[in-house]
């Protein structure tokens, strides 16, 4: 009997081995769960950090607009600055602010045809083409009169819309003007605005391309103005005198609108570049009005040209 019992003993089940396997499975499952949970916590923390940076970015952009509006409205008369720069630090971020009068750009709603044609010419259009483009821009903003053929011309060109027949609401409308090549329109966007309210451009702030677009402008006149602007105390009237007959397209005034470039550097390495255009009104409790606002928080390219709020 003992011999038989000894022969059967190897066939008995070993419960200890099953328990070890079960425990290993449980440990593996817990480890997997721990990894998933840790990833979830990390993503939540990252999301909270991003949201925190976003809120601070919006707050810092608002602060930059407030400070710029103060600089624009604190000065009186001819002392109103046409450009400026300052910086400040708040919380975990450093902020650099630059602003320039919107008079540095050509106003699509006020500029004469000759100035618009000059810009297209500077950007590479042949004289007759530049003149045609400028005429179509003026036609876009002009209310229809009598037997106006504007809508019919757009329809004949295969376009399913008509000219506005009123002021440009946004600079990107330039890309809708009939016969204007898209590449030409996009090249012009950095030099135009709908906010300056002036028919001319400020001689001290305008880009060289804008100054070159002035009627009867020559290379000698342009270089003389650029040299004068590089002086320690450039003066708008002195610079204007150098232009001679090209003075027809300039202004010595600062527009009430200013374009503000805001660059934010967070301690965690995140960089945000935003842009806004404000109108300094200094009307009681309202020192300024936002005409355009582009929050660059979600724009990794740093492209601040797009405007998301219009007049």
HELIX and SHEET records of a PDB file:
HELIX    1   1 UNK A    2  UNK A    8  1                                   7    
HELIX    2   2 UNK A    9  UNK A   11  5                                   3    
HELIX    3   3 UNK A   15  UNK A   74  1                                  60    
HELIX    4   4 UNK A   77  UNK A   79  5                                   3    
HELIX    5   5 UNK A  102  UNK A  104  5                                   3    
HELIX    6   6 UNK A  113  UNK A  122  1                                  10    
HELIX    7   7 UNK A  127  UNK A  141  1                                  15    
HELIX    8   8 UNK A  150  UNK A  156  1                                   7    
HELIX    9   9 UNK A  171  UNK A  176  5                                   6    
HELIX   10  10 UNK A  182  UNK A  188  1                                   7    
HELIX   11  11 UNK A  189  UNK A  191  5                                   3    
HELIX   12  12 UNK A  208  UNK A  212  1                                   5    
HELIX   13  13 UNK A  219  UNK A  229  1                                  11    
HELIX   14  14 UNK A  236  UNK A  241  1                                   6    
HELIX   15  15 UNK A  244  UNK A  249  5                                   6    
HELIX   16  16 UNK A  296  UNK A  298  5                                   3    
SHEET    1   A 5 UNK A  83  UNK A  90  0                                        
SHEET    2   A 5 UNK A  93  UNK A 101 -1                                        
SHEET    3   A 5 UNK A 257  UNK A 266 -1                                        
SHEET    4   A 5 UNK A 271  UNK A 283 -1                                        
SHEET    5   A 5 UNK A 286  UNK A 294 -1                                        
SHEET    1   B 2 UNK A 106  UNK A 107  0                                        
SHEET    2   B 2 UNK A 192  UNK A 193  1                                        
SHEET    1   C 2 UNK A 201  UNK A 202  0                                        
SHEET    2   C 2 UNK A 250  UNK A 251  1                                        
END                                                                             
